[in-house]
Amino acid sequence: MLVRDYMTKNVVTADTPANRDEILKILKRTGISGVPVMKDGRLIGIITRKDLLRNPHETQIALLMSNEPITITPDTTLREAAEIIINKNIRRLPVVEDGKLIGLISVADLVGAVAQLKITDEIRQHFVSKTFALWNETPLTVVGRIMEIGHADAIPILDSENKLDGIITERDLIRCSCIEDDVEVSDFSNGTDDDEWTWESIRDMHVISYGISRIQLPDKPVKLAMVKKVIAVPVNAGVSECALKMKRGRVDQLPVVNGDKRLVSMLFDRDLIRVLLNDKPQ
């Protein structure tokens, strides 16, 4: 199983010079989580939606992107690609041949390969992860901060009866985010109104106004931004069965529920692809 047979060949890229607003538009339009950054036909970096969300005030692509990304060749095996993605905690690997970008292998592509393997092992044995959930009235701004602090790519959302009501992901945050322009004022003066020795003209001359631009989440409850039609699986679902659901639903995770349809854990794509290593999540 070689990368060349499973990689995405029509890769969406961003060319420098580019700005953050252009990247945000690409991510919103395509729904992908990251794009390679090119300069004069040469790969120079990767920028992801996580980079944008964690650095909302930064506008320069050079400071947002990851430089010198790890690359592989089309003859790399899927096992080797999965091992790099898991060990380096990344979600995609550019595929380069003769110095040119010819494709991209992502976690989603590896999940597609797992779906074809017809693995019937139950996910509850080795692949599910503990999780936490939020109330559907939690403000979206708070949700974004919780996801950042907790390094969470997705969080299940519960209603007032503790039933699974939806799921919020980084993709949803990007989809509903906007660019906010504002003016802030900084006072670098050495004196204050209480200092008798300072002249008013000296105090005022050190006040500086400057424009800022940042990615902003709307002030609304998460239930208005979350995905409501959630694809959930039981604890005894098979590995390849779940991989197929992820592929068809174009999702990175599946809530795992018990017989009463209550949330018990989460199944993430990064854990699922460990089957390609004949390994188990820690």
Secondary structure, 3 states (H helix, E strand, C coil): CEHHHCCECCCCCEECCCEHHHHHHHHHHHCCCEEEEEECCEEEEEEEHHHHHHCCCCCEHHHHCEECCCCECCCCEHHHHHHHHHHCCCCEEEEEECCEEEEEEEHHHHHHHHHHCCCCCEHHHHCCECCCCEECCCEHHHHHHHHHHCCCCEEEEECCCCCEEEEEEHHHHHHHCEEEEEEEEEECCCCCCCCCCCCHHHHHCCEEEEEEEEEECCCCEHHHCCECCCCCEECCCEHHHHHHHHHHHCCCEEEEECCCCCEEEEEEHHHHHHHHHCCCCC
